Amino acid sequence: DHVHGEPLPRRADVGGLSPALPPGGEREARRRVTAYWRSGLDDYERTHDDLAGDATSRLSAHLHFGTLSPVELVHRARRRGGPGADAFVRQLAWRDFHRQVLAARPAAAHADYRTRHDHWRPERAARADIAAWREGRTGYPVVDAAMRQLRHEGWMHNRARLLTASFLTKTLYVDWRVGAAHFLHWLVDGDISNNQLNWQWTAGTGTDSRPNRVLNPVTQGRRYDPDGAYVRRWVPELADVDGRRVHEPWKLPGPERAALDYPDPVVGLSEGLARFRRARGRPH
Ligand SMILES: Cc1cc2nc3c(=O)[nH]c(=O)nc-3n(C[C@H](O)[C@H](O)[C@H](O)COP(=O)(O)OP(=O)(O)OC[C@H]3O[C@@H](n4cnc5c(N)ncnc54)[C@H](O)[C@@H]3O)c2cc1C
């Protein structure tokens, strides 16, 4: 009797949010599914890794908050059929997979699923590198673009999540829990099973059958952002560097490099790789 409801806070009154959060609610979820089914789904298999194309469904926040049912999505995709719909269903299955792993092993939310006996760099020693990663100023353009998108939109493309997580845990050799906490803070779709277990997968402490693979941010950038458009969208300091040259600003001719207000890499890739291999007991 004495419980009184209060109006939901308005978005504008809540501080510390990403400025470009997507709209929520069931109506918006349905609108998005209809639009994606009209133009997107059939090409999903071909386009889902294209960073600049931004051609995935962006339904993750609705699946997280329950404004959309994954079962309904699977039924609709099966009815549609074809390689795009099939690939979409396979990707949705990862969501269930991570949920099942967490249900079987709840400690995986905070402890290694499969230990690799890591002695991660102490946070104090890695503080400057962690800050550069969080703020998108590592000196690796595709990493920086992705980390800035995360803050601005509260969302990041799956390929970008993979390469930024690999960069933190392997190239910088920082504990996956540090990165997972940052993602959970900013992601609008952030949830324990998908986030923690994808982080563990990328760090090699989870279910990846190749736990020591390291994603090279330059190669990833060239492959998944071949023209550099994604980097130029999010890193305005590099907006005038054309084509794929944007992925390696340190290779630009002296005067062009000097004119850029953009940092040098926080660590050399071969140095980072050697540190990681030593740590995992595989020096070669
Ligand atoms: C380090 C890291 C952290 C992540 N954290 C989260 C998280 O907190 N919450 C979250 O929902 N996803 C997370 N993902 C998975 C994936 O990146 C996002 O689900 C996807 O980018 C969301 O965009 P979308 O809806 O356009 O995906 P689409 O490509 O359109 O995929 C459709 C749906 O399938 C599911 N899905 C796709 N890929 C994965 C995957 N690898 N694992 C689990 N489910 C997947 C999602 O529900 C997604 O909405 C993470 C991935 C990595 C590598």
Ligand as a Chemical Component Dictionary entry (heavy atoms), coordinates in Angstrom:
data_LIG
# 
_chem_comp.id                   LIG 
_chem_comp.type                 NON-POLYMER 
_chem_comp.pdbx_formal_charge   0 
_chem_comp.three_letter_code    LIG 
# 
loop_
_chem_comp_atom.comp_id 
_chem_comp_atom.atom_id 
_chem_comp_atom.alt_atom_id 
_chem_comp_atom.type_symbol 
_chem_comp_atom.charge 
_chem_comp_atom.model_Cartn_x 
_chem_comp_atom.model_Cartn_y 
_chem_comp_atom.model_Cartn_z 
_chem_comp_atom.pdbx_ordinal 
LIG C1  C1  C 0 35.725 -9.517  -25.999 1  
LIG C2  C2  C 0 34.279 -9.646  -26.392 2  
LIG C3  C3  C 0 33.268 -9.212  -25.544 3  
LIG C4  C4  C 0 31.919 -9.365  -25.895 4  
LIG N1  N1  N 0 30.944 -8.932  -25.020 5  
LIG C5  C5  C 0 29.633 -9.126  -25.339 6  
LIG C6  C6  C 0 28.599 -8.729  -24.426 7  
LIG O1  O1  O 0 28.859 -8.238  -23.323 8  
LIG N2  N2  N 0 27.304 -8.913  -24.810 9  
LIG C7  C7  C 0 26.966 -9.459  -26.035 10 
LIG O2  O2  O 0 25.784 -9.589  -26.339 11 
LIG N3  N3  N 0 27.925 -9.877  -26.892 12 
LIG C8  C8  C 0 29.240 -9.723  -26.588 13 
LIG N4  N4  N 0 30.211 -10.117 -27.481 14 
LIG C9  C9  C 0 29.795 -10.860 -28.689 15 
LIG C10 C10 C 0 29.572 -10.033 -29.965 16 
LIG O3  O3  O 0 30.678 -9.194  -30.200 17 
LIG C11 C11 C 0 28.302 -9.188  -29.912 18 
LIG O4  O4  O 0 27.200 -9.995  -29.548 19 
LIG C12 C12 C 0 27.997 -8.578  -31.286 20 
LIG O5  O5  O 0 29.078 -7.780  -31.727 21 
LIG C13 C13 C 0 26.743 -7.728  -31.198 22 
LIG O6  O6  O 0 26.479 -7.064  -32.405 23 
LIG P1  P1  P 0 25.278 -7.503  -33.337 24 
LIG O7  O7  O 0 24.024 -7.601  -32.567 25 
LIG O8  O8  O 0 25.287 -6.586  -34.519 26 
LIG O9  O9  O 0 25.748 -8.980  -33.769 27 
LIG P2  P2  P 0 25.322 -9.910  -35.001 28 
LIG O10 O10 O 0 26.568 -10.230 -35.752 29 
LIG O11 O11 O 0 24.206 -9.333  -35.770 30 
LIG O12 O12 O 0 24.884 -11.269 -34.297 31 
LIG C14 C14 C 0 23.535 -11.548 -33.918 32 
LIG C15 C15 C 0 23.491 -11.904 -32.443 33 
LIG O13 O13 O 0 24.223 -13.098 -32.177 34 
LIG C16 C16 C 0 24.841 -13.017 -30.878 35 
LIG N5  N5  N 0 26.301 -13.084 -31.035 36 
LIG C17 C17 C 0 27.034 -12.741 -32.101 37 
LIG N6  N6  N 0 28.344 -12.990 -31.896 38 
LIG C18 C18 C 0 28.440 -13.508 -30.652 39 
LIG C19 C19 C 0 29.521 -13.977 -29.850 40 
LIG N7  N7  N 0 30.808 -13.983 -30.289 41 
LIG N8  N8  N 0 29.254 -14.420 -28.592 42 
LIG C20 C20 C 0 27.971 -14.426 -28.137 43 
LIG N9  N9  N 0 26.907 -14.011 -28.856 44 
LIG C21 C21 C 0 27.135 -13.554 -30.099 45 
LIG C22 C22 C 0 24.441 -11.668 -30.287 46 
LIG O14 O14 O 0 23.319 -11.872 -29.462 47 
LIG C23 C23 C 0 24.087 -10.847 -31.522 48 
LIG O15 O15 O 0 23.196 -9.811  -31.274 49 
LIG C24 C24 C 0 31.575 -9.973  -27.139 50 
LIG C25 C25 C 0 32.601 -10.399 -27.996 51 
LIG C26 C26 C 0 33.934 -10.245 -27.634 52 
LIG C27 C27 C 0 35.013 -10.745 -28.576 53 
# 
loop_
_chem_comp_bond.comp_id 
_chem_comp_bond.atom_id_1 
_chem_comp_bond.atom_id_2 
_chem_comp_bond.value_order 
_chem_comp_bond.pdbx_ordinal 
LIG C1  C2  SING 1  
LIG C2  C3  SING 2  
LIG C2  C26 DOUB 3  
LIG C3  C4  DOUB 4  
LIG C4  N1  SING 5  
LIG C4  C24 SING 6  
LIG N1  C5  DOUB 7  
LIG C5  C6  SING 8  
LIG C5  C8  SING 9  
LIG C6  O1  DOUB 10 
LIG C6  N2  SING 11 
LIG N2  C7  SING 12 
LIG C7  O2  DOUB 13 
LIG C7  N3  SING 14 
LIG N3  C8  DOUB 15 
LIG C8  N4  SING 16 
LIG N4  C9  SING 17 
LIG N4  C24 SING 18 
LIG C9  C10 SING 19 
LIG C10 O3  SING 20 
LIG C10 C11 SING 21 
LIG C11 O4  SING 22 
LIG C11 C12 SING 23 
LIG C12 O5  SING 24 
LIG C12 C13 SING 25 
LIG C13 O6  SING 26 
LIG O6  P1  SING 27 
LIG P1  O7  DOUB 28 
LIG P1  O8  SING 29 
LIG P1  O9  SING 30 
LIG O9  P2  SING 31 
LIG P2  O10 DOUB 32 
LIG P2  O11 SING 33 
LIG P2  O12 SING 34 
LIG O12 C14 SING 35 
LIG C14 C15 SING 36 
LIG C15 O13 SING 37 
LIG C15 C23 SING 38 
LIG O13 C16 SING 39 
LIG C16 N5  SING 40 
LIG C16 C22 SING 41 
LIG N5  C17 SING 42 
LIG N5  C21 SING 43 
LIG C17 N6  DOUB 44 
LIG N6  C18 SING 45 
LIG C18 C19 SING 46 
LIG C18 C21 DOUB 47 
LIG C19 N7  SING 48 
LIG C19 N8  DOUB 49 
LIG N8  C20 SING 50 
LIG C20 N9  DOUB 51 
LIG N9  C21 SING 52 
LIG C22 O14 SING 53 
LIG C22 C23 SING 54 
LIG C23 O15 SING 55 
LIG C24 C25 DOUB 56 
LIG C25 C26 SING 57 
LIG C26 C27 SING 58 
# 
